[in-house]
Amino acid sequence: MSEELLLEALKKVRYPGFSRDIVSFGLVRDLKLEKNHATVLIAVTTADASVPSKLNEACEKALLSVPGVFSATVNISVQATRAPAEAPAADKQEQPPLAEVKAVLAVASGKGGVGKSTVSVNLACAIDSILRERADYRGVGVLDCDIYGPSVPLMLGASARPEVVGGRIMPEQAQGLKLMSMGLLLDEDSPVVWRGPMVSNAIGQFIKDVDWGQLDVLVVDLPPGTGDAQLALVQNIPVTGAVVVTTPQTAAVNVARRGARMFAKVNVPVLGVIENMSHLVMPDGSKNHIFGSGGGASTALALDTELLAEVPLETGVREGSDKGLPVVLSAPESPAAKEFFKAARKVLAALGR
C-alpha cells in the first residue's frame, strides 16, 4: 500500500460549498503512512469557522476507507492571507482587499435578460484594449458575481480550474483579462442551491482570497436585482462606480431605475447607463427600434447620469459570446463594438483613467 492510494481517496473530498476536490485545489500539504496509521496536513484560507471541522470529518472518513488503514490523524492549518514573516506591525493597518486595484466598476441591472453579462465582458475587453496603448498599463480583470448563473467564462472562452498557490486563488487568464467566476469552480451540470449567507461568503472569498495583483480596472458582473450579492460587494470593497444596463422596454427601464437607486443608498456613483439591444440596423442604415426607443435615455435622466451607449442587436454579438470571443475583439469595427468602445472611453474618463 502506498501514499498514492491515500491521495486518491482524498480526491473524493470536496471543499465545502464547491464541487471541486481538495487535492486539485492544492490544499493537501503533507501525507504520511506509518504502520497502518495515516496522517495528513490540510492548509486552508477561510473565514468560515465550520470549514475546518467539515474537512476534518470528511478527510478522516476518506482515509479510513483505504484498505489497510486502521487509524488516521487529520491536521487542519487555517492560514492567514499573509505569511507570519510578512505580518504587519501592530501599529499598522492590514492591507485592504484589492489594494493594488485602481478602480472597481460594478455592472448591474434591475432584471435578468437584458444582456448584462454580455455588456460586462465586452466593456471589460474594450477598456483593456484602450488601456493597453498606455505606458502605465497594469491590467484589467473581470469578477463574475452572478453565483446562480455564471456565464462569463463561456463568453471569454475560459474553462480551466483556477490554481491555489500559497493559500491564494490564482485568477484565470482569458482574452488578456484576469477572470474569476463560480463557473470555473463548478462542474458543468452542477446546480447552485445556496442561501444568502453562502452567496455573501463566496463573493467575499472572490474578493479577499483571489490574488488579483495590480489592475487598472476590475469589472464586476453583478447578478440582477439588489440582493445579497450586491450588498456583499459594497460591504467588502470600495466600489468606484457603477454602470446600469437596460433595454428599451418600459418594464426593463422601470426595474433598472429601482435597482440603480440601491447604489445611491450605499454611496456608489452611477457613472452611466448602457441601453442594450437598442435597435436593429437595417440594410439601408436606418434603425428599427423593435423593442421601443428612449428607454436608456429616460433611465439616465431619472438617475441624473449619462447615457453611455446604445448597443444595437447584432448576430455578431451573440456569436462572439457563444464562441468565447467578444465582438469588440472579433469585429471591432462593427456598430455594436463601436458602441462598447464609446462606453469604455466615457467610463475611463469618469474613473479618472
GUPA-436825 format. One record per residue: residue in one letter; z, x, y of N, C-alpha, C in turn. Coordinates in steps of 0.001 Angstrom, whole numbers, padded with zeros to 6 digits, always signed. Each point is the difference from the previous one (the first is absolute). Example, Ala and Ser with C-alpha at 12.3 -4.5 7.8 and 13.67 -1.06 7.14 Angstrom:
2
a+007800+013190-005690+000000-000890+001190+000000+000900+001200/s-000720-000350+001050+000060+000820+001190+000730-000770+001090/
***
This chain:
353
m+000000+000850-001199+000000-000850+001199+000000+000884+001248/s-000822-000320+000985-000111+000810+001200+000351-000822+001234/e+000134+000712+001129+000305-000677+001257-001184-000831+000485/e-001181+000270-000548-001159-000799+000380+000163-001456-000420/l+000680-000218-001140+000258-001370-000441+000941-000714+000969/l+000965+000755+000520+000919-000593+000982-000754-000380+001267/l-000910+000871+000421-000778-000272+001207-000880-001233-000191/e-000593-000130-001193-000814-001173-000288+000832-001278+000073/a+001242+000084-000465+000880-001169+000052+000326-000380+001439/l+000191+001019+000837+000341-000263+001405-001184-000564+000778/k-001207+000179-000526-001169-000573+000663+000008-001536-000063/k+000867-000550-000842+000106-001454-000094+001008-000572+001001/v+000693+000892+000720+001001-000440+000984-000679-000179+001353/r-000005-001211+000492-000615-000288+001296+001021+000184+001119/y-000473+000513+001132+000881+000067+001167+000270-001422+000468/p+001252-000358+000293+000342-001379+000378-000872-000527+001137/g-000633-001150-000272-000841-000628+000997-001454+000411-000052/f-000339+000996-000848-001372+000487-000094-000470-000069-001446/s-001317+000036-000180-000553+000010-001348-000265+001422-000482/r+000263+000982+000845-000269+001391-000348+001238+000638-000628/d-000208+000916-000982+001122+000595-000727+000571+001204+000747/i+001219+000379-000358+000705+001069+000712-000600+001374-000269/v-000704+000168-001108-000622+001296-000297-001186+000243+000921/s-000867-001001+000134-001162+000165+000878+000413+000072+001460/f+001160-000566+000330+000528+000100+001349+000567+001400+000285/g+000161+000815-001059+000526+001352+000172+001505+000051+000179/l+000713-000992-000533+001452-000078+000198+000797+000720-001073/v-000628+000354-001132+000706+000695-001084+000006+001494+000319/r+001183+000540+000263+000093+001386+000438+000445+000941-001117/d+000781-000478-000939+000487+000873-001081+000211-000849-001242/l-000389+000543-001159+000085-000746-001249+000326+000966-001126/k+001105-000245-000704+000437+000900-001072+000378-000797-001245/l-000157+000643-001145+000409-000579-001275+000760+001053-000787/e+001283-000247-000233+000859+000943-000730+000834-000759-001023/k-000226+000333-001267+000793-000581-001087+000040-001528+000074/n-001151-000567+000073-000169-001462+000008+000566-000696+001245/h+000273+000817+001033+000496-000562+001266-001021+000279+001102/a-000469-001059+000648-001002+000131+001061+000669-000057+001363/t-000453+000873+000901+000503+000029+001370-001174-000001+000962/v+000056-000874+001002-001091-000078+000964+000566-000074+001415/l-000703+000625+000937+000348-000076+001416-001112-000748+000718/i+000360-001079+000683-000938-000805+000763+000342+000132+001478/a-000971+000388+000808+000205+000153+001444-000735-001113+000732/v+000724-000779+000783-000601-001101+000749+000397+000081+001467/t-000824-000591+000833+000310-000154+001420-000020-001481+000304/t+001163-000575+000232+000069-001442+000213+001271-000357+000760/a-000079-001076+000742+001177-000537+000680+000568-001196-000757/d-000646-000381-001097+000429-001135-000814+001033+000470-001017/a+001241-000444+000165+001085+000458-000864-000157-000457-001444/s-000831-001003-000260-000161-000505-001361-000982+000826-000825/v-000841+000792+000656-001034+000747-000712+000581+001007-001005/p+000977+000853+000386+000518+000984-000963+000546-000622-001280/s+000758-001089+000121+000589-000620-001195-001077-000617-000889/k-001021-000599+000623-001088-000575-000787-000765+001085-000751/l-000272+001111+000680-000711+001103-000648+000847+000629-001105/n+001293+000120+000239+000895+000583-001000-000044-000794-001299/e+000115-001304+000129-000004-000871-001180-001348+000042-000721/a-001095-000078+000773-001337-000023-000599-000340+001326-000670/c+000379+001115+000624-000291+001325-000563+000793+000243-001277/e+001268-000378+000010+000834+000183-001200-000557-000801-001167/k-000400-001222+000272-000581-000842-001041-001286+000616-000550/a-000828+000543+000888-001264+000603-000426+000235+001240-000850/l+000934+000828+000404+000274+001228-000749+000576-000298-001379/l+000899-000978-000071+000627-000333-001282-000988-000674-000955/s-001135-000438+000520-001011-000604-000863-000808+001049-000764/v+000117+001257+000406-000723+001081-000667+000699+000340-001318/p-000697-000004-001095+000629+000328-001293+000657+001384+000034/g+001215+000060-000471+000713+001281-000041+000899+000242+001186/v-000096-000824+001045+000886+000134+001157+001186-000940-000206/f+001185+000618-000104+001201-000793-000281+000821-000286+001247/s-000181+000791+001047+000738-000212+001242-000841+000526+001162/a+000307-000501+001187-000790+000395+001165+000865+000012+001252/t-000302+000943+000893+000654+000075+001301-001080-000048+001074/v+000158-000957+000894-000973-000168+001090+000694+000316+001319/n-000483+001006+000685+000537+000375+001301-000982-000430+001090/i+000483-000782+000954-000836-000486+001086+000390+000724+001285/s-000949+000711+000575+000233+000681+001277-000686-000792+001098/v+000801-000561+000905-000543-000747+001132-000177+000977+001146/q-001267+000314+000300-000301+001020+000996-000119-000593+001394/a+000398+000794+000967-000249-000348+001398-001423+000393+000326/t-000488-000431+001140-001370+000323+000381-000141+001439+000446/r+001117+000708+000233-000029+001399+000364+000765+000807-001039/a-000372+001215-000199+000758+000886-000849+001280+000392+000725/p+001099+000330-000729+001256+000350+000656-000153+001117+001023/a-000845+000970-000313-000143+001133+000914-000655-000420+001305/e-000703-001137-000023-000701-000447+001191+000759-001093+000742/a+001188-000359-000514+000759-001082+000595+000332+000325+001443/p-000081-000972+000907+000292+000268+001399+001471+000233+000225/a+000320+000700+001040+001395+000242+000343+000664-001321+000337/a+001324-000027-000100+000730-001249+000179-000200-000592+001384/d-000260+000887+000982-000131-000490+001360-001443-000357+000354/k-000912+000058-000988-001387-000321+000242-000376-001262-000754/q-000865-000790+000597-000452-001216-000666-001065+000330-001029/e+000011-000750-001106-001028+000178-001021-001344-000442+000560/q-001069+000679-000418-001333-000312+000483-000361-001430-000383/p-000430-000824+000950-000317-001402-000304-001256-000106-000850/p-000196-001154-000662-001219-000191-000801-001252+000132+000861/l-001040+000594-000573-001290+000151+000662+000108+000773+001310/a+000895+000998+000016+000208+000771+001229-001253+000755+000424/e-000881+000321-000966-001209+000752+000319-001236-000890+000152/v+000233-001311+000061-001088-000958+000232+000053-000414+001464/k-001089+000242+000728+000013-000246+001434-000025-001481+000361/a-000685-000820-000775-000094-001429+000315-000087-000817-001273/v+000697-001125-000023-000036-000937-001125-000627-001297+000494/l-001117-000357-000610-000753-001189+000405+000081-001061-001088/a+000597-001146+000303+000085-001102-000956-001193-000925+000192/v-000625-000392-001114-001099-000970+000024+000504-001258-000696/a+000011-001113+000717+000644-001206-000510-000876-001221+000211/s+000344-001053-000734-000648-001299+000186+001004-001081-000330/g-000190-001159+000580+000914-001097-000275-000242-000630-001353/k-001245+000062-000502-000346-000629-001268-000908+000910-000810/g-000115-000328-001277-000876+000763-000864-001447-000452+000127/g-000899+000800-000555-001399-000382-000028-000794+000326+001238/v+000593+000766+000934-000732+000325+001226-000609+001407-000054/g+000172+000687-001127-000578+001329-000134+000829+001095+000635/k+001307-000170+000024+000889+000962+000646-000067+001379-000648/s-000001+000058-001323-000065+001293-000678-001335+000692+000247/t-001074-000771+000029-001309+000563+000325+000009+000603+001393/v+000611-000712+000941+000113+000513+001362+000864+001251+000027/s+001119-000009-000711+000906+001155-000023-000720+001251-000478/v-000730-000120-001105-000673+001144-000601-001097+000534+000911/n-000832-000894+000526-001092+000440+000862+000516+000542+001329/l+001054-000603+000525+000589+000501+001240+000579+001395-000206/a+000666+000213-001135+000564+001323-000304-001101+001048-000137/c-001072-000355-000695-001114+000943-000170-000676+000308+001325/a-000124-001011+000860-000610+000215+001308+000881+000892+000867/i+001299-000244-000014+000938+000840+000753-000065+001438-000494/d-000043+000150-001321-000067+001341-000580-001292+000716+000406/s-001119-000705-000015-001283+000603+000369+000009+000479+001449/i+000616-000780+000870+000077+000372+001420+000904+001209+000202/l+001163-000022-000643+000973+001075+000200-000439+001319-000627/r-000833-000064-001034-000457+001236-000645-000820+000890+000948/e-000512-000579+001056-000783+000766+000962+000895+000789+000948/r+001294-000211-000078+000921+000635+000942+000674+001224-000615/a+000295+000964+000838+000568+001264-000469+001423-000165-000534/d+000720-001002+000506+001397-000182-000410+000157-001034-001104/y-001082-000268-000733+000017-000995-001088+001056+000337-001046/r+000814-000988-000355+001049+000170-001003-000267-000814-001260/g-000588-001172+000155-000278-000838-001159+000350-001451+000261/v-000493-000868-000882+000256-001438+000088+000425-000491-001374/g+000959-000902-000034+000473-000552-001266-000080-001513-000004/v+000032-000567-001202+000021-001455-000164+001146-000349-000944/l+000902-000838+000466+001100-000505-000820-000258-001467-000283/d-000251-000315-001262-000287-001373-000425+001314-000690-000340/c+000492-000813+000919+001264-000709-000214-000187-001391-000583/d-001216-000331-000361-000240-001302-000625+000401+000116-001473/i+001292-000149-000258+000563+000230-001330-000598-000934-001044/y-000210-001259+000354-000445-000982-000981-001511+000034-000250/g-000766+000483+000978-001452+000050-000173-000578+001291+000531/p+000378+001135-000582-000468+001300+000524-001473+000246-000320/s-000849-000074+001021-001438+000165-000211-000561+001249+000656/v+000806+000701+000784-000491+001170+000728-000517+001102-000935/p+000659+000297-001136-000550+001037-000891-001431-000293-000444/l-000289-001259-000336-001357-000376-000394-000978+000263+001132/m+000385-000361+001206-000894+000141+001146-000257+001454+000378/l+000907+000893-000404-000166+001420+000300-000414+000802-001233/g-000219-000683-001110-000435+000685-001212+001059+000886-000615/a+001264-000381+000129+001110+000799-000527+000612-000680-001212/s+000328+000790-001030+000609-000582-001199+001017+000928-000652/a+000075+001261+000418+000903+000963-000637+001454-000318+000321/r+000874+000326-000956+001426-000188+000212+000541+001095+000920/p+000818-000351+000992+000601+001023+000856+000943+000902-000799/e+000083+001265+000382+000886+000946-000643+001321+000085+000762/v+001037+000424-000710+001298+000236+000610+000257+001497-000027/v+000184+000592+001157+000229+001434+000122+001294+000229+000769/g+000946+000647-000652+001270+000281+000666+000734-001236+000449/g-000116-001070-000785+000690-001236+000352-000709-000823+001052/r-001194+000422+000417-000758-000729+001012-001312-000511-000594/i-000390-001225+000359-001250-000577-000477-001133+000523+000878/m-001028+000522-000630-001146+000529+000734-001062-001092+000148/p-000391-000348+001223-001026-001029+000170-001337+000454-000556/e-000795-000969-000439-001344+000303-000494-000931+000306+001168/q-001074+000711-000295-001035+000272+000987-001222-000855-000343/a-000485-000764+000968-001160-000863-000235-000809-000110+001278/q-001276+000361-000069-000896-000051+001154+000573+000741+001204/g+000705+001105-000282+000572+000814+001067+001330-000491+000521/l+000502-001116-000541+001256-000584+000454+001109+000242-001013/k+001236+000082+000474+001152-000024-000892+000335-001465-000281/l+000287-000309-001261+000159-001400-000397+001196-000184-000917/m+000765-001051+000269+001034-000434-000930-000057-001515-000093/s+000054-000497-001243-000104-001436-000242+000666-000339-001318/m+000558-001182-000078+000538-000479-001259-001103-000079-001050/g-001242-000187+000442-001120-000065-000929-000225+001283-000769/l+000510+001135+000504-000131+001279-000696+001093+000197-001039/l+001044-000818+000064+001157+000170-000881+000049-001029-001118/l-000728-001084+000151+000024-001064-000999-001210+000087-000912/d+000180-000468-001233-001148-000158-000879-000906-001086+000580/e-001269+000050-000345-000993-000885+000616+000344-001476-000163/d+000557-000379-001148+000272-001412-000258+001464-000375+000195/s+000803+000908+000567+001429-000278+000153+000249-000895+001209/p+000663-001143-000206+000332-000846+001147+001216+000560+000732/v+000098-000258+001292+001165+000414+000770+000847-001235+000244/v+001094-000104-000736+000896-001142+000136+001310+000536+000553/w+000050+000146+001315+001149+000601+000659+000570-000941+001047/r+001311+000101+000174+000659-000747+001062+000056+000865+001260/g+000410-000626+001096+000002+000656+001298+000656+001370+000049/p+001247+000161-000504+000649+001317+000077-000780+001092-000724/m-000658-000325-001110-000778+000991-000733-001220+000431+000808/v-000617-000957+000715-001136+000322+000853+000438+000940+001113/s+001119-000332+000634+000507+000836+001085+000322+001395-000492/n+000576+000112-001190+000347+001304-000551-001250+000820-000299/a-001046-000648-000525-001235+000716-000310-000638+000551+001265/i-000035-000808+001051-000581+000450+001261+000835+001126+000590/g+001323-000111-000135+000867+001073+000476-000288+001311-000705/q-000264-000058-001309-000322+001210-000751-001356+000559+000407/f-000964-000874+000257-001315+000466+000440+000101+000743+001328/i+000970-000381+000806+000166+000633+001299+000818+001285-000108/k+001111-000057-000732+000950+001111-000007-000247+001022-001100/d-000523-000434-001141-000116+000893-001156-001401+000561-000201/v-000960-000446+000800-001368+000526-000097-000159+001146+000987/d-000572+001090-000460-000205+001172+000852-001295-000180+000806/w+000097-000696+001119-001169-000283+000822-000459+001229+000775/g+000905+000909+000275-000374+001206+000739-000381-000316+001434/q-000874+000830+000567-000435-000168+001382-001194-000956+000074/l+000137-001032+000819-001075-000970+000188-000124-000355+001477/d-001222-000260+000430-000208-000555+001336+000370-001471+000014/v-000484-000742-001006+000223-001437-000070+000240-000409-001448/l+001005-000830-000220+000211-000637-001293-000292-001479+000178/v-001064-000479-000651-000383-001410+000066+000718-000751-001112/v+000734-001024+000351+000798-000757-000970-000597-001387-000175/d-000480-000274-001205-000576-001305-000326+001126-000912-000469/l+000388-000938+000860+001088-000920-000327-000512-001217-000760/p+000843-000582-000842-000395-001271-000619-000009-001091+001063/p-000702-001100-000242-000028-001071+001002+001364-000641+000180/g+000246-000503+001193+001252-000687+000271+000977+000851+000777/t+001246-000445+000011+001057+000685+000760+001261+000119-000848/g-000169+000404-001246+001134+000028-000924+000643+001352-000165/d+000450+000265-001250+000796+001187-000288-000735+001305+000274/a-001281+000052-000338-000739+001249+000172-000058+000411+001462/q-000303-000952+000872-000086+000315+001413+001351+000451+000556/l+001040-000736-000371+001329+000344+000495+000460+001353-000537/a-000292+000272-001286+000385+001289-000579-000690+001141+000728/l-001247-000211+000388-000746+001051+000691+000626+000314+001353/v+000195-001020+000821+000498+000248+001348+001462+000428-000003/q+000721-000304-001078+001386+000437-000097+000120+001451-000450/n-001002+000509-000696+000063+001358-000532-000625+001044+000919/i-001022-000367+000742-000687+000975+000836-000390-000610+001338/p-000171+000843+001019-000466-000522+001286-001511-000205-000027/v-000446-001248-000057-001426-000308+000008-000512+000158+001432/t-001053+000781+000165-000524+000274+001333-000700-001209+000576/g-000755-000699-000834-000727-001170+000466-000590-000765-001154/a-000488-001209+000297-000551-000858-001046-001354-000541+000420/v-000852-000228-001008-001290-000654+000185+000019-001284-000819/v-000416-001091+000604-000001-001302-000665-001431-000347-000406/v-000167-000426-001241-001310-000372-000531-000068-001512-000163/t-001093-000587+000460-000208-001428-000165-001483-000263-000256/t-000315-001200-000356-001394-000459-000073-000163-001081+001075/p-001212-000449+000268-000204-000926+001129+000601-001387-000174/q+000265-000428-001244+000440-001376-000223+001318-000304+000703/t+000165-001229+000388+001221-000430+000686+001233+000207-000859/a-000109-000297-001304+001149+000146-000896+000478+001449-000041/a-000939+000931-000102+000366+001418-000052+000579+000468+001317/v-000580-000467+001100+000448+000409+001329+001432-000452+000258/n+000322-001249-000330+001346-000518+000243+001051+000779-000782/v-000302+000306-001249+000949+000754-000827+000112+001434+000497/a-001104+000586+000418+000019+001378+000498+000898+000125+001222/r-000053-000974+000875+000851+000033+001200+001472-000020-000372/r+000360-000873-000927+001402-000093-000407+000459+001298-000660/g-000859+000543-000871+000357+001239-000669+000152+001157+000948/a-000869+000084+000998+000030+001125+000932+001242-000019+000867/r+000538-001171+000256+001176-000072+000862+001231+000613-000655/m-000069+000210-001323+001093+000702-000675+000169+001412+000549/f-001121+000650+000327+000071+001358+000505+000696+000056+001358/a-000198-001020+000822+000663-000032+001297+001517-000053-000161/k+000445-000701-001032+001446-000130-000218+000639+001311-000451/v-000794+000894-000572+000542+001290-000448-000532+001145+000876/n-000493-000354+001191-000431+000974+001006-001128+000915-000460/v-000947-000555-000752-001196+000740-000391-001177-000549+000800/p-000650+000813+000821-001114-000508+000806-001222-000342-000845/v-000635-001108+000309-001257-000375-000646-001124+000637+000809/l-000713+000941-000606-001032+000764+000707-001302-000768+000151/g-000201-000987-000847-001227-000758+000113-000265-000866-001210/v-001088-000768+000073-000398-000937-001048-001397+000369-000484/i-000192-000029-001301-001324+000180-000588-000411-001310-000649/e-001129-000534+000436-000535-001227-000605-000946+000419-001122/n+000400-000251-001216-000810+000358-001167-000864-001198-000417/m-001125+000308-000660-000950-001052-000395-000385-000853+001198/s-000225+000666+001109-000219-000666+001281-001280-000821+000033/h-001080+000566-000543-001296-000666+000069-000955+000633-001000/l-001104-000626-000178-001058+000511-000863-001172+000408+000892/v-000436+001258-000133-001132+000474+000796-001294-000444-000675/m-000791-000778+000730-001240-000546-000545-001137+001025+000103/p-001077-000195-000751-001126+000950+000037-000555+000249+001392/d+000078-001005+000898-000519+000185+001355+001029+000613+000944/g+001194+000362-000564+001030+000626+000812+000996-000965+000605/s-000224-001289-000117+000948-000985+000527+001224-000101-000902/k+001046-000621+000519+001251-000127-000735+000218-001440-000450/n+000276-000177-001261+000305-001305-000560+001505-000057-000257/h+000719-000750+000824+001456-000096-000124+000362-001082-001013/i-000137+000331-001268+000164-001011-001050+001448-000464-000143/f+000971+000809+000457+001409-000395-000074+000540-000422+001358/g-000880-000245+000960+000449-000312+001347+000007+001262+000847/s+000444-000121+001232-000007+001156+000888+001183-000054+000954/g+000338+001182+000528+001040+000073+001020+001411+000111-000527/g+000171-000024-001326+001360+000061-000544+000711+001296+000318/g-000689+001118-000152+000615+001292+000293+000351+000142+001459/a-000906-000448+000885+000244+000100+001443+001190-000861+000416/s+000082-001213-000546+001122-000880+000365+001322+000536-000535/t-000043+000625-001189+001215+000609-000543+000464+001155+000878/a-000938+000846+000407+000339+001127+000869+000576-000490+001321/l-000586-001063+000549+000488-000557+001262+001416-000542-000152/a+000244-000709-001114+001321-000577-000226+001067+001079-000185/l-000396+001142-000545+000951+001091-000250+000019+001013+001131/d-000762-000283+001054-000091+000892+001155-000407+001407-000426/t-001052+000074-000792-000492+001293-000472-001520-000012+000022/e-000624+000985-000622-001440+000214+000089-000715-000415-001283/l-001191-000532+000146-000874-000228-001151-000702+001321-000295/l+000349+000608-001126-000478+001345-000323-001420-000001-000555/a-000330-000998-000801-001312-000014-000651-000265-001361-000613/e-001286-000305-000167-000444-001191-000700-000903+000468-001138/v+000562+000105-001189-000696+000588-001146-000857-001058-000682/p-001305+000219-000092-000872-001008-000602+000105-000029-001520/l-000455-001097-000561-000125-000119-001454-001194+000831-000452/e+000244+000948-000912-001079+000833-000518+000210+000251-001482/t-001091-000019-000736+000086+000320-001429+000524+001413-000199/g-000369+000907+000889+000428+001394-000136+001492+000181+000052/v+000703-000859+000741+001460+000094+000069+000603-000314-001358/r-000479-001072-000611+000506-000373-001324-000386+001029-001048/e-001246+000452+000025-000451+000983-000978+000776+001303+000132/g+000253+000414+001227+000760+001224+000210+001407-000096-000556/s+000634-001146+000202+001359-000200-000517+000017+000017-001522/d-000990-000628-000616-000062-000053-001459-000269+001375-000611/k-000770+000823+000701-000386+001313-000521+000979+001104+000389/g+000992-000319+000819+000954+001021+000425-000534+000899+001084/l-001017-000464+000738-000578+000774+001090-000140-000929+001205/p+001001-000015+000885-000015-000918+001150-001276+000105+000825/v-000369-001103+000628-001273-000075+000698-000101+001004+001144/v+001113+000378+000612-000064+000978+001093-000433+001367-000507/l+000135+000226-001328-000450+001252-000596-001372-000152-000650/s-000242-001142-000636-001269-000195-000713-001140-000386+000932/a+000315-000727+001083-001036-000440+000943+000559+000013+001416/p+000267+001178+000542+000666+000097+001311-000781-000591+001161/e-001322-000211-000176-000810-000559+001076-000164-001516-000119/s+000612-000607-001005-000096-001450-000166+000806-000705+001091/p-000340-001243+000322+000745-000734+001024+001501-000090-000291/a+000357-000232-001254+001423-000101-000347+000707+001334+000236/a-000613+001093-000442+000608+001320+000176+000171+000328+001475/k-000983-000365+000811+000102+000272+001435+001181-000741+000617/e+000268-001218-000474+001151-000759+000499+001314+000665-000415/f+000048+000495-001236+001211+000691-000446+000230+001271+000818/f-001061+000740+000283+000135+001208+000813+000435-000360+001429/k-000530-001098+000527+000417-000437+001337+001492-000324+000022/a+000462-000706-001025+001426-000318-000094+000828+001267-000153/a-000468+000950-000803+000733+001237-000226+000182+000788+001293/r-001057+000075+000812+000104+000730+001271+000993-000666+000951/k+000005-001327+000023+000946-000717+000857+001435+000186-000490/v+000194-000028-001314+001333+000192-000561+000519+001400+000298/l-000847+000995-000172+000409+001373+000279+000372+000176+001476/a-000741-000653+000871+000329+000065+001425+001362-000636+000265/a+000262-001132-000648+001288-000674+000187+001156+000818-000564/l-000296+000751-001070+001035+000838-000620+000173+001336+000723/g-000836+000252+000973+000061+001264+000705-000566+001148-000779/r-000905-000332-000930-000612+001030-000845-001477+000184+000360/
***
